[in-house]
Amino acid sequence: MNTKKVTFKNIAWDNAGIIYFPTDFDQQKKYPTIVSLHPIGSCKEQTAGNVYGKALADAGFVVLAFDASFQGESGGIPRYIENPYQRTDDVRYAIDYLENLPYVAADKIGVLGVCGGGAYALNIAMTERRIKAVVSITGVNFGRLLRDGFAGGSPLEVLNQVAAQRSAEAKDGDLLTINMLPESVEAGKAAGITDIDVLEATDYYKTSRGQAVGGATSAVYSRLGIGMGWDAFYLAETLLTQPILVVIGDKPGGFGAFRDGYEIVRRAASAKKELLVIKDYSHYDLYDQAEPVQQALEKVIPFFNENLG
């Protein structure tokens, strides 16, 4: 696999990315290009890059997988902020960069995202018309996830705690960075966790299966209020018009990709929209397990060929 590590300018820092090239890459040609967005707490080296990025490059696309601002090898201080507005705005800067590469067909740019990245992909497409097609792989609406209790309580409870923590930090208190997952599957079960998504996330991120240096699964607690008031699907009935393909497994878990998938396909204004439900597989199976990933790619590759061709 031919790859290249790159950086591109953001507001006041650089984002770090990896470009995946087709096997028979010719710099004199122009290629349809995919921006690949990693999950919440993840990085470019994980599923968005080494699984979907690689497969799409093998299928003839140029693919840019990059680390979100404040995460992985990208710039931004403090580290581990999960800001949906910045996560989506990162895509605009990525496209600015891609448009200046001689081998990128600027009128044939699509976006793919996994987990939180899937919902970010759908959201940014509403206001970034340079995006011509969108794929969401087991996409999760981060704002809805936080409001449903993932942040550790009811929305108002969390917002009050976030406010107190931010005030403390503003007075030179220590920054509170939380780990969104237990340290191991065994520790999670011992703590009474039974949800399939949390346990499988821990198996992916905390073991050699998917562990990567940049995939910290951490978040700055005092910044979670930003996500609490955000909704990935707001105005989808009016502004989401590009072709979309939404892929989910049929084993629901606490992160909610199953219901989010049905919701966005129902609500999107897109004339071309499809929901692919992969039977007998879960959210994290779609990260890296051969059979469900292959089933997804059998739809994803023709979808991008058709809509970016």
Backbone bond lengths (Angstrom), bond angles and torsions (degrees), N, CA, C in turn:
res aa  C-N    CA-C-N  psi(-1)  N-CA   C-N-CA  omega(-1)  CA-C   N-CA-C  phi
1 M - - - 1.455 - - 1.523 109.82 -
2 N 1.330 116.04 124.78 1.456 123.06 179.62 1.527 109.01 -87.97
3 T 1.334 116.89 116.44 1.461 121.21 179.96 1.525 110.11 -132.02
4 K 1.330 114.76 163.90 1.465 120.49 177.93 1.518 108.81 -146.17
5 K 1.328 116.31 129.00 1.463 120.42 174.99 1.523 108.75 -80.53
6 V 1.339 116.55 134.09 1.459 121.61 -175.97 1.526 109.89 -137.15
7 T 1.308 116.37 166.87 1.461 122.33 168.52 1.525 108.42 -132.37
8 F 1.326 115.52 153.76 1.461 119.83 174.42 1.520 109.41 -141.76
9 K 1.327 115.14 153.92 1.455 121.98 -173.98 1.527 111.58 -74.34
10 N 1.332 115.27 137.61 1.454 122.17 170.25 1.534 107.21 -114.41
11 I 1.310 119.07 -153.40 1.466 121.44 -176.18 1.535 110.99 -60.40
12 A 1.330 116.06 -54.26 1.464 120.23 -176.58 1.517 111.77 -142.68
13 W 1.316 116.78 21.16 1.466 121.95 -179.44 1.525 108.15 -155.59
14 D 1.308 116.39 177.80 1.461 121.93 177.03 1.526 110.05 -107.34
15 N 1.325 115.38 144.65 1.460 121.21 168.94 1.520 109.11 -99.62
16 A 1.323 115.43 144.04 1.461 121.82 -179.45 1.520 109.96 -102.17
17 G 1.312 116.08 136.23 1.454 120.16 -178.98 1.517 112.75 -141.83
18 I 1.317 114.20 172.35 1.465 122.82 172.99 1.519 107.45 -127.11
19 I 1.315 116.71 126.79 1.463 120.55 172.80 1.519 108.33 -95.86
20 Y 1.331 115.49 128.02 1.460 123.11 174.76 1.527 107.68 -101.42
21 F 1.332 116.14 127.17 1.461 121.41 -176.56 1.525 110.95 -107.10
22 P 1.342 117.06 148.30 1.467 119.86 172.75 1.522 111.48 -59.34
23 T 1.312 116.09 154.37 1.464 121.28 -177.36 1.523 112.31 -57.13
24 D 1.332 117.08 -41.17 1.469 121.60 -177.58 1.525 111.06 -100.58
25 F 1.324 116.31 35.15 1.466 121.72 -174.23 1.523 112.37 -54.24
26 D 1.348 115.22 133.19 1.457 123.18 178.13 1.531 107.12 -127.41
27 Q 1.318 117.64 113.43 1.458 121.40 -175.01 1.518 112.63 -64.26
28 Q 1.308 117.61 -14.38 1.462 120.90 178.93 1.530 112.17 -82.44
29 K 1.315 117.28 -12.09 1.472 121.44 -179.36 1.523 110.00 -96.67
30 K 1.330 115.83 164.68 1.455 122.43 173.54 1.524 108.87 -112.21
31 Y 1.323 115.66 131.71 1.458 121.68 -172.70 1.524 112.04 -115.53
32 P 1.327 117.09 143.19 1.471 118.47 165.49 1.525 108.22 -60.50
33 T 1.318 115.57 142.46 1.471 120.28 -168.02 1.525 110.71 -131.88
34 I 1.324 115.50 141.13 1.464 122.48 -178.78 1.523 109.54 -117.30
35 V 1.322 116.82 132.44 1.464 122.84 168.61 1.524 106.90 -94.15
36 S 1.326 117.22 123.47 1.463 121.60 -174.75 1.524 110.47 -111.66
37 L 1.344 116.36 121.89 1.461 122.84 -172.22 1.522 111.13 -105.39
38 H 1.325 115.81 129.65 1.460 120.97 -176.20 1.537 112.24 -79.73
39 P 1.307 117.93 162.58 1.456 122.03 177.45 1.527 113.17 -66.93
40 I 1.312 115.92 170.42 1.463 122.66 172.67 1.530 108.01 -62.45
41 G 1.342 116.45 131.72 1.459 120.77 179.20 1.512 114.59 75.87
42 S 1.316 117.72 9.74 1.456 122.67 -174.39 1.525 109.82 -108.91
43 C 1.327 116.41 -161.10 1.462 121.64 179.04 1.516 109.47 -157.89
44 K 1.321 115.56 172.30 1.461 122.22 -174.77 1.515 113.53 -64.13
45 E 1.349 117.63 -24.57 1.466 120.50 -177.36 1.524 112.33 -79.35
46 Q 1.320 117.55 -11.16 1.464 119.99 -177.12 1.528 110.28 -92.44
47 T 1.288 118.89 -151.79 1.461 124.14 -164.87 1.531 115.17 -50.56
48 A 1.322 117.91 -39.24 1.465 120.11 -179.00 1.522 111.83 -64.36
49 G 1.339 116.19 -28.81 1.451 120.31 179.83 1.503 113.65 -100.03
50 N 1.342 116.98 -62.57 1.467 119.57 -170.15 1.517 114.21 -75.74
51 V 1.333 118.05 -11.74 1.464 120.54 176.34 1.533 110.06 -109.05
52 Y 1.319 117.47 -68.16 1.468 119.87 -175.50 1.525 112.26 -75.96
53 G 1.323 117.68 -38.05 1.455 119.16 177.13 1.510 112.20 -61.89
54 K 1.322 115.85 -45.97 1.461 120.36 179.56 1.522 111.51 -62.83
55 A 1.330 116.89 -44.63 1.465 120.48 -177.64 1.527 111.40 -64.68
56 L 1.318 117.35 -40.20 1.458 119.78 179.56 1.522 111.37 -69.40
57 A 1.328 117.47 -35.74 1.466 119.57 174.92 1.525 110.50 -64.66
58 D 1.323 116.58 -41.35 1.465 120.46 176.53 1.519 111.49 -60.26
59 A 1.346 116.31 -27.64 1.468 121.17 -179.44 1.526 112.17 -87.41
60 G 1.348 118.20 0.52 1.447 120.60 173.16 1.515 116.32 109.98
61 F 1.324 118.01 5.74 1.461 121.67 178.67 1.530 110.65 -98.46
62 V 1.313 116.08 150.37 1.459 121.19 162.87 1.520 106.37 -83.30
63 V 1.327 117.53 135.69 1.470 121.42 -176.99 1.525 109.48 -130.02
64 L 1.333 115.41 131.93 1.463 121.10 172.13 1.522 108.77 -111.45
65 A 1.329 116.62 113.48 1.468 122.53 170.10 1.525 106.42 -104.97
66 F 1.329 116.52 132.50 1.465 117.94 -176.63 1.524 111.07 -139.44
67 D 1.327 115.46 158.17 1.455 122.11 175.72 1.514 109.97 -80.03
68 A 1.326 116.26 135.40 1.456 120.91 175.44 1.516 110.47 -61.02
69 S 1.323 116.30 154.33 1.455 120.70 172.58 1.530 110.31 -55.03
70 F 1.323 116.35 141.12 1.466 125.15 -179.45 1.536 112.99 75.51
71 Q 1.329 117.21 4.17 1.458 120.46 -174.52 1.525 110.93 -134.48
72 G 1.343 115.81 159.97 1.455 120.58 177.59 1.519 111.70 54.93
73 E 1.329 116.69 -132.69 1.462 122.25 -178.96 1.525 112.49 -94.19
74 S 1.321 117.46 2.61 1.464 120.56 178.88 1.524 110.98 -78.78
75 G 1.329 115.65 162.02 1.450 121.27 -179.55 1.521 112.71 -80.64
76 G 1.329 114.41 -179.73 1.457 121.73 179.60 1.518 111.61 113.25
77 I 1.324 115.52 130.60 1.465 122.88 -178.93 1.520 108.36 -128.31
78 P 1.350 118.42 139.59 1.463 127.41 -0.40 1.523 111.86 -75.26
79 R 1.308 116.07 167.74 1.452 121.87 -178.61 1.536 110.72 -75.63
80 Y 1.322 115.16 156.38 1.470 124.20 170.54 1.528 113.67 70.59
81 I 1.332 116.39 28.03 1.461 118.32 170.18 1.531 108.38 -79.18
82 E 1.326 116.43 132.37 1.473 121.85 172.74 1.525 106.79 -110.65
83 N 1.319 114.70 93.15 1.466 122.35 -176.27 1.522 108.39 -113.57
84 P 1.335 118.53 107.59 1.470 120.24 -176.62 1.516 114.18 -57.87
85 Y 1.327 117.06 -34.91 1.460 119.81 179.48 1.531 110.51 -66.68
86 Q 1.336 117.26 -40.13 1.452 120.10 177.51 1.518 111.16 -73.80
87 R 1.330 116.77 -38.39 1.467 120.06 179.30 1.521 110.52 -58.05
88 T 1.337 116.77 -42.06 1.465 118.95 179.70 1.523 111.19 -75.66
89 D 1.327 117.45 -38.28 1.459 119.68 179.15 1.527 111.37 -64.61
90 D 1.333 117.52 -29.71 1.467 120.74 174.99 1.529 111.23 -52.16
91 V 1.326 115.92 -35.62 1.467 120.01 -176.74 1.524 110.54 -65.16
92 R 1.312 116.84 -36.46 1.470 119.65 178.67 1.534 110.35 -61.84
93 Y 1.332 116.47 -42.89 1.462 120.11 179.25 1.528 110.91 -67.92
94 A 1.323 116.35 -35.12 1.469 119.40 176.49 1.530 110.59 -63.29
95 I 1.328 116.68 -41.13 1.468 119.71 179.52 1.525 110.92 -69.55
96 D 1.343 117.19 -38.98 1.475 119.53 173.79 1.527 110.25 -52.69
97 Y 1.323 115.44 -45.28 1.464 120.99 -179.13 1.532 110.90 -65.23
98 L 1.324 116.22 -47.21 1.464 120.18 -176.93 1.526 111.96 -62.76
99 E 1.325 116.92 -36.77 1.464 119.97 -178.02 1.529 112.45 -62.45
100 N 1.316 116.77 -20.07 1.462 120.10 -179.80 1.525 113.40 -95.68
101 L 1.326 117.62 3.73 1.452 121.30 175.32 1.524 109.09 -90.16
102 P 1.326 118.03 129.89 1.467 120.36 -172.60 1.522 114.04 -64.80
103 Y 1.324 117.49 -21.99 1.466 120.44 -176.69 1.527 113.15 -97.19
104 V 1.315 117.91 6.47 1.468 121.95 178.09 1.528 109.40 -99.51
105 A 1.321 116.18 127.01 1.464 121.18 173.36 1.528 107.34 -81.01
106 A 1.330 116.38 103.61 1.463 121.23 -170.67 1.522 113.04 -65.09
107 D 1.316 117.40 -20.44 1.469 120.10 179.10 1.524 111.67 -94.96
108 K 1.342 116.79 10.63 1.469 121.41 -179.30 1.519 110.34 -134.30
109 I 1.329 115.65 56.68 1.456 121.43 -179.08 1.523 109.51 -109.19
110 G 1.328 115.36 128.32 1.454 121.44 176.24 1.515 109.94 -120.35
111 V 1.320 116.45 171.99 1.461 121.19 179.02 1.518 108.99 -135.39
112 L 1.325 115.22 139.30 1.456 123.34 174.93 1.518 107.66 -128.76
113 G 1.330 116.19 140.78 1.453 119.36 175.77 1.511 110.74 -140.50
114 V 1.324 114.62 153.30 1.466 121.31 -179.91 1.523 108.25 -116.39
115 C 1.338 117.08 135.67 1.466 123.91 178.94 1.529 109.42 57.42
116 G 1.339 119.18 -124.89 1.454 120.23 177.23 1.511 111.52 -55.32
117 G 1.343 117.03 -34.49 1.458 121.03 177.25 1.513 113.08 -62.70
118 G 1.340 117.47 -29.52 1.457 120.76 177.44 1.508 112.02 -65.85
119 A 1.332 117.25 -43.98 1.457 120.63 177.88 1.520 110.98 -70.73
120 Y 1.343 117.25 -36.35 1.459 119.46 175.15 1.533 110.21 -60.92
121 A 1.324 117.55 -40.05 1.463 121.58 179.24 1.520 111.34 -61.00
122 L 1.326 116.60 -44.56 1.459 120.96 178.47 1.525 111.09 -65.14
123 N 1.322 116.47 -40.00 1.460 120.53 -177.40 1.522 112.17 -68.25
124 I 1.326 117.74 -47.53 1.463 119.64 -176.06 1.523 111.32 -67.61
125 A 1.323 117.12 -28.42 1.468 119.35 179.81 1.529 111.30 -63.14
126 M 1.319 117.70 -24.99 1.464 120.11 -178.90 1.525 111.75 -62.50
127 T 1.315 117.37 -36.08 1.462 120.42 -175.30 1.522 113.58 -117.73
128 E 1.315 117.53 2.28 1.468 121.96 177.64 1.521 107.55 -116.78
129 R 1.325 115.26 93.02 1.468 120.10 -172.36 1.518 113.00 -77.51
130 R 1.311 118.36 -4.60 1.464 119.57 172.52 1.519 110.92 -72.72
131 I 1.308 117.48 -13.56 1.468 122.32 175.82 1.521 107.94 -83.99
132 K 1.332 116.73 124.36 1.460 121.22 -174.14 1.530 113.63 -103.94
133 A 1.332 118.13 -15.71 1.470 120.97 -179.80 1.520 108.40 -159.78
134 V 1.343 116.22 148.49 1.462 121.35 -173.56 1.525 110.61 -132.86
135 V 1.333 115.63 133.97 1.465 121.80 170.99 1.522 108.60 -121.45
136 S 1.321 115.57 129.21 1.462 122.25 173.67 1.517 108.43 -112.57
137 I 1.322 116.09 119.64 1.466 121.69 176.47 1.526 107.55 -100.52
138 T 1.318 116.81 112.07 1.468 124.85 -179.26 1.533 110.82 43.80
139 G 1.348 114.43 50.83 1.455 121.80 -175.09 1.523 113.67 -67.32
140 V 1.328 115.25 141.01 1.473 122.43 -179.28 1.526 109.25 -125.65
141 N 1.328 115.78 128.14 1.460 123.20 176.67 1.528 108.39 -77.07
142 F 1.336 117.07 102.83 1.462 122.19 -171.64 1.528 112.01 -59.12
143 G 1.317 117.66 -40.81 1.454 119.69 179.15 1.517 112.02 -62.55
144 R 1.305 117.08 -45.80 1.463 120.80 177.62 1.526 111.07 -61.99
145 L 1.335 116.76 -38.91 1.462 121.35 178.56 1.527 110.88 -60.69
146 L 1.325 117.08 -45.08 1.458 120.42 178.76 1.530 110.84 -63.96
147 R 1.325 116.21 -44.53 1.470 119.71 -178.51 1.523 111.88 -66.04
148 D 1.319 116.71 -24.49 1.466 121.07 178.95 1.525 112.93 -81.55
149 G 1.325 118.22 -0.14 1.457 120.22 173.50 1.508 115.81 115.26
150 F 1.338 118.43 -0.67 1.461 120.08 -177.31 1.532 111.76 -63.24
151 A 1.332 116.83 -24.00 1.467 120.62 -179.56 1.521 112.45 -82.00
152 G 1.340 117.19 -1.60 1.462 119.32 173.81 1.505 115.83 106.43
153 G 1.335 117.62 14.10 1.457 119.82 178.41 1.510 111.17 172.81
154 S 1.324 116.69 -173.20 1.463 120.46 176.74 1.530 108.89 -68.79
155 P 1.335 117.79 158.60 1.467 119.55 -178.18 1.527 113.92 -52.93
156 L 1.324 117.91 -45.93 1.463 119.54 -177.81 1.527 111.70 -70.05
157 E 1.322 117.35 -36.92 1.464 119.94 176.02 1.527 110.44 -59.59
158 V 1.324 115.49 -47.87 1.465 120.05 -178.23 1.527 110.63 -65.49
159 L 1.326 117.41 -43.52 1.463 119.79 -178.85 1.528 111.49 -62.54
160 N 1.303 117.86 -37.82 1.461 120.35 176.35 1.527 111.67 -65.66
161 Q 1.345 116.21 -40.77 1.461 120.11 178.45 1.534 110.92 -68.35
162 V 1.326 116.23 -39.09 1.465 121.12 177.38 1.529 109.90 -62.01
163 A 1.331 116.77 -42.81 1.460 120.74 -179.99 1.526 111.06 -61.43
164 A 1.319 115.57 -43.95 1.464 119.42 179.48 1.525 111.29 -64.56
165 Q 1.329 116.42 -40.41 1.459 119.91 179.85 1.525 111.42 -67.07
166 R 1.333 116.42 -40.75 1.466 118.86 179.66 1.526 110.80 -65.47
167 S 1.332 116.92 -38.94 1.466 120.11 176.47 1.523 111.05 -61.42
168 A 1.329 116.21 -41.32 1.459 120.31 178.54 1.529 111.17 -63.05
169 E 1.332 116.39 -42.96 1.460 120.25 179.63 1.524 111.58 -66.95
170 A 1.338 116.75 -33.87 1.463 120.75 179.00 1.527 111.20 -65.98
171 K 1.325 116.09 -21.47 1.467 121.29 178.30 1.530 110.86 -102.36
172 D 1.340 114.59 30.54 1.464 122.80 175.88 1.516 113.61 72.82
173 G 1.333 117.20 20.70 1.453 120.02 172.47 1.514 110.97 -73.08
174 D 1.323 116.80 164.16 1.464 121.26 -179.36 1.522 111.12 -67.97
175 L 1.321 115.64 141.57 1.457 122.14 174.80 1.521 109.25 -69.12
176 L 1.320 116.85 130.75 1.461 120.87 178.41 1.524 109.36 -97.13
177 T 1.325 115.45 112.21 1.469 121.50 175.42 1.515 108.04 -111.07
178 I 1.329 116.14 123.00 1.460 121.02 -177.17 1.518 110.46 -103.60
179 N 1.322 116.20 148.87 1.454 121.56 171.41 1.523 107.44 -93.72
180 M 1.307 116.69 125.73 1.455 120.95 -173.16 1.526 113.26 -77.41
181 L 1.331 117.42 -6.36 1.465 121.40 -176.56 1.525 110.41 -131.41
182 P 1.355 117.80 156.38 1.473 119.82 171.47 1.519 110.46 -65.94
183 E 1.320 116.41 164.90 1.461 121.08 -175.94 1.529 112.89 -71.15
184 S 1.323 117.33 -23.28 1.463 121.28 178.47 1.517 108.59 -158.23
185 V 1.321 115.99 164.72 1.468 120.31 175.99 1.521 109.77 -61.07
186 E 1.312 115.99 -41.60 1.466 120.27 -179.29 1.532 110.43 -62.60
187 A 1.332 116.93 -42.83 1.470 120.63 178.78 1.523 110.74 -64.73
188 G 1.313 116.47 -36.98 1.455 120.06 177.84 1.516 112.42 -64.55
189 K 1.312 115.50 -45.76 1.468 119.53 178.67 1.526 110.88 -64.23
190 A 1.333 116.84 -39.54 1.463 120.87 178.86 1.521 111.39 -63.43
191 A 1.334 116.64 -28.75 1.460 121.36 178.57 1.528 112.31 -84.80
192 G 1.335 116.18 2.08 1.463 120.03 177.94 1.507 115.24 91.14
193 I 1.323 117.78 10.00 1.467 120.83 179.64 1.525 109.42 -77.85
194 T 1.308 115.65 128.62 1.470 121.26 179.17 1.527 112.75 -122.15
195 D 1.326 117.63 -11.02 1.467 120.17 -175.25 1.523 111.33 -63.83
196 I 1.313 116.73 131.95 1.462 122.47 -176.25 1.529 111.39 -62.25
197 D 1.332 117.47 -37.58 1.462 119.50 -177.11 1.523 111.76 -68.92
198 V 1.328 117.52 -43.43 1.467 119.89 -179.33 1.522 110.49 -65.22
199 L 1.341 116.68 -44.07 1.464 119.61 -178.39 1.525 111.53 -68.15
200 E 1.319 117.76 -41.07 1.460 120.07 179.78 1.538 111.20 -72.47
201 A 1.337 117.22 -32.52 1.467 120.02 173.68 1.517 110.00 -61.08
202 T 1.324 116.44 -42.73 1.461 121.16 179.57 1.523 110.62 -64.16
203 D 1.319 116.66 -40.28 1.464 120.07 177.49 1.523 111.08 -63.68
204 Y 1.328 116.67 -36.81 1.464 119.63 -179.78 1.529 111.60 -73.29
205 Y 1.328 116.57 -51.77 1.463 120.97 -170.80 1.531 114.78 -82.60
206 K 1.334 117.11 -23.56 1.460 119.86 -172.54 1.526 113.40 -107.17
207 T 1.324 117.33 8.18 1.458 120.87 177.89 1.525 109.29 -131.13
208 S 1.310 115.90 174.65 1.465 120.90 -179.48 1.521 112.51 -64.19
209 R 1.316 117.17 -13.45 1.469 120.32 178.82 1.534 111.26 -55.24
210 G 1.330 117.13 -48.34 1.460 119.23 -176.61 1.510 114.74 -137.34
211 Q 1.313 117.36 0.54 1.461 121.69 -173.65 1.524 111.61 -59.34
212 A 1.334 115.78 135.09 1.468 121.74 176.63 1.520 108.24 -144.99
213 V 1.326 115.83 151.85 1.468 120.84 -175.36 1.524 111.29 -56.28
214 G 1.318 116.93 -41.83 1.469 120.09 -176.42 1.510 114.77 -79.51
215 G 1.326 118.09 -12.58 1.454 121.29 -177.12 1.513 111.41 -89.68
216 A 1.329 116.13 77.78 1.461 120.92 -167.72 1.528 114.19 -81.46
217 T 1.326 118.10 -14.37 1.474 123.52 -175.46 1.529 111.20 47.58
218 S 1.330 116.77 36.46 1.456 122.38 -177.18 1.523 110.50 -120.24
219 A 1.338 115.90 158.78 1.459 120.63 178.49 1.519 109.90 -149.78
220 V 1.340 115.48 143.60 1.460 120.99 174.66 1.528 107.56 -76.78
221 Y 1.326 115.76 116.56 1.466 120.82 -172.08 1.527 112.36 -61.75
222 S 1.308 118.03 -39.50 1.464 121.25 -175.25 1.520 113.24 -69.07
223 R 1.336 117.62 -8.22 1.468 120.81 178.47 1.534 112.56 -103.53
224 L 1.318 118.46 1.76 1.464 120.00 -177.06 1.524 112.57 -69.41
225 G 1.316 117.73 -20.36 1.463 119.53 177.77 1.514 112.94 -59.78
226 I 1.326 116.51 -29.29 1.462 120.66 179.07 1.526 109.82 -60.96
227 G 1.327 115.85 -47.04 1.457 120.02 -179.45 1.512 113.48 -71.52
228 M 1.322 117.21 -29.67 1.461 121.23 -177.26 1.529 111.34 -59.07
229 G 1.319 117.39 -33.68 1.455 120.82 -178.77 1.515 114.51 -97.61
230 W 1.320 116.95 12.28 1.470 121.41 -176.02 1.516 109.91 -104.95
231 D 1.327 116.70 146.68 1.466 121.61 177.73 1.521 108.70 -135.93
232 A 1.317 116.17 115.43 1.471 121.12 -176.86 1.521 112.75 -59.68
233 F 1.335 117.20 -26.92 1.464 120.22 -170.87 1.532 113.32 -103.53
234 Y 1.322 117.22 4.99 1.461 120.87 179.63 1.528 110.34 -60.09
235 L 1.317 117.07 127.90 1.462 126.58 179.03 1.524 113.51 73.09
236 A 1.338 117.88 14.59 1.466 120.08 178.52 1.528 111.98 -60.49
237 E 1.323 117.03 -32.33 1.475 120.97 -179.64 1.528 112.10 -64.90
238 T 1.325 116.13 -22.41 1.464 121.12 -177.24 1.523 112.86 -106.94
239 L 1.336 117.07 -42.37 1.462 120.53 -167.53 1.522 115.80 -106.08
240 L 1.324 118.57 -18.57 1.466 119.66 -178.85 1.519 108.89 -89.41
241 T 1.326 115.91 96.00 1.467 121.24 -174.01 1.517 113.76 -117.75
242 Q 1.341 118.39 -13.38 1.461 120.15 179.93 1.537 110.24 -68.48
243 P 1.327 117.41 159.07 1.465 119.99 172.33 1.527 110.75 -58.02
244 I 1.328 116.88 134.94 1.459 120.70 179.13 1.529 110.39 -130.24
245 L 1.319 114.76 144.09 1.464 122.48 171.79 1.521 106.51 -126.64
246 V 1.325 116.41 121.17 1.462 122.53 -178.37 1.526 108.14 -113.92
247 V 1.328 116.27 122.55 1.464 122.39 -176.85 1.524 109.21 -113.19
248 I 1.327 116.78 127.86 1.463 121.66 176.66 1.524 109.50 -138.12
249 G 1.329 115.45 157.97 1.460 120.54 169.27 1.517 108.91 -89.90
250 D 1.334 117.01 162.06 1.469 119.30 -176.82 1.526 112.94 -96.63
251 K 1.352 117.32 10.55 1.464 121.02 173.67 1.529 108.08 -100.79
252 P 1.336 117.73 98.47 1.465 119.68 -175.71 1.523 111.73 -68.10
253 G 1.339 115.69 146.89 1.455 121.84 174.77 1.513 110.22 -136.88
254 G 1.302 115.99 179.62 1.444 121.31 -173.81 1.517 115.59 -66.81
255 F 1.331 118.62 -17.85 1.454 119.85 179.70 1.526 112.08 -76.72
256 G 1.327 117.81 -19.42 1.458 121.04 168.05 1.509 117.79 85.94
257 A 1.330 119.16 16.89 1.465 120.13 -179.84 1.521 111.85 -61.71
258 F 1.329 116.58 -33.42 1.471 120.71 -177.96 1.529 110.07 -60.07
259 R 1.315 116.92 -53.01 1.463 118.83 -177.88 1.523 111.83 -73.66
260 D 1.348 117.30 -34.11 1.462 119.16 176.85 1.527 111.04 -62.02
261 G 1.328 116.92 -37.36 1.457 120.13 179.19 1.517 112.17 -62.36
262 Y 1.308 116.19 -46.75 1.461 119.40 178.11 1.530 111.06 -63.89
263 E 1.327 116.30 -39.31 1.469 119.60 -176.92 1.515 112.40 -64.45
264 I 1.334 117.82 -47.30 1.452 119.12 -174.22 1.523 111.67 -71.31
265 V 1.314 117.87 -33.59 1.462 118.97 177.38 1.528 110.55 -68.12
266 R 1.326 116.34 -36.10 1.472 119.73 176.17 1.531 110.84 -66.89
267 R 1.308 118.07 -39.31 1.464 121.35 -171.32 1.526 114.86 -88.40
268 A 1.313 119.17 -27.16 1.466 121.62 -173.41 1.517 111.63 -61.26
269 A 1.331 115.26 142.05 1.464 120.62 177.22 1.523 112.54 -79.46
270 S 1.311 118.15 -5.04 1.467 122.86 -176.46 1.519 112.24 -54.59
271 A 1.337 116.08 133.15 1.470 120.02 174.84 1.527 109.92 -71.10
272 K 1.340 116.18 -34.00 1.460 121.61 176.07 1.517 108.19 -106.36
273 K 1.311 117.35 111.57 1.464 120.28 177.62 1.519 108.69 -150.12
274 E 1.324 115.01 138.89 1.460 120.31 -176.28 1.524 110.17 -142.52
275 L 1.322 114.52 139.09 1.459 121.52 174.12 1.520 108.03 -110.76
276 L 1.325 116.22 120.86 1.460 121.42 176.08 1.525 108.06 -105.58
277 V 1.318 116.59 115.94 1.459 121.74 178.10 1.522 108.01 -104.59
278 I 1.313 116.97 115.69 1.459 121.50 -176.64 1.530 108.86 -93.25
279 K 1.304 115.70 118.68 1.458 122.65 -170.91 1.532 111.90 -71.70
280 D 1.314 114.37 139.34 1.472 123.39 171.36 1.524 113.91 71.86
281 Y 1.342 117.25 19.29 1.459 119.53 179.39 1.527 110.96 -131.15
282 S 1.339 114.14 155.83 1.456 121.90 -174.51 1.531 111.26 -105.58
283 H 1.318 114.79 178.37 1.466 123.43 177.95 1.537 111.08 -51.99
284 Y 1.324 117.36 -51.60 1.466 120.09 -174.31 1.518 113.36 -81.32
285 D 1.323 117.61 -16.78 1.462 118.82 170.43 1.524 110.34 -60.60
286 L 1.353 116.14 -34.17 1.461 120.53 -178.15 1.524 113.11 -76.35
287 Y 1.321 117.81 -4.55 1.460 120.82 175.03 1.518 111.82 -75.58
288 D 1.354 116.34 -43.79 1.470 116.85 -169.01 1.512 115.45 -155.45
289 Q 1.327 118.69 0.09 1.458 119.45 -178.07 1.529 110.39 -81.69
290 A 1.316 116.19 132.85 1.468 121.91 -166.02 1.525 113.48 -56.56
291 E 1.323 118.41 -48.76 1.467 120.31 -173.34 1.524 112.79 -67.61
292 P 1.336 120.35 -52.51 1.460 118.42 179.62 1.523 113.35 -66.50
293 V 1.336 117.69 -35.30 1.464 119.92 176.80 1.524 110.07 -62.88
294 Q 1.334 116.77 -41.78 1.456 119.96 178.48 1.524 111.64 -63.28
295 Q 1.333 116.38 -42.07 1.469 119.56 176.85 1.526 111.01 -60.65
296 A 1.334 115.94 -40.95 1.465 119.22 177.64 1.522 110.90 -63.08
297 L 1.336 116.75 -47.12 1.461 120.31 -176.45 1.522 112.55 -65.56
298 E 1.308 116.77 -28.33 1.468 119.76 177.21 1.520 112.23 -63.98
299 K 1.323 116.93 -19.22 1.465 122.01 173.67 1.529 111.18 -100.76
300 V 1.329 116.17 -39.26 1.458 120.83 -174.00 1.525 111.69 -64.58
301 I 1.311 117.36 -46.45 1.469 120.42 -176.05 1.526 111.59 -64.18
302 P 1.334 119.94 -49.74 1.469 118.84 175.48 1.530 113.20 -61.32
303 F 1.335 116.55 -34.73 1.469 120.21 178.28 1.517 110.61 -60.36
304 F 1.328 117.73 -48.46 1.456 120.25 179.67 1.531 110.87 -69.28
305 N 1.322 117.90 -37.06 1.463 119.66 176.61 1.526 111.39 -59.24
306 E 1.315 115.21 -42.75 1.465 120.37 -178.06 1.525 111.99 -68.76
307 N 1.320 116.36 -41.35 1.458 119.28 -170.22 1.537 114.13 -97.40
308 L 1.325 116.93 -10.51 1.456 120.99 174.07 1.524 112.03 -117.41
309 G 1.326 116.06 4.00 1.458 120.78 -174.50 1.518 112.75 -73.09
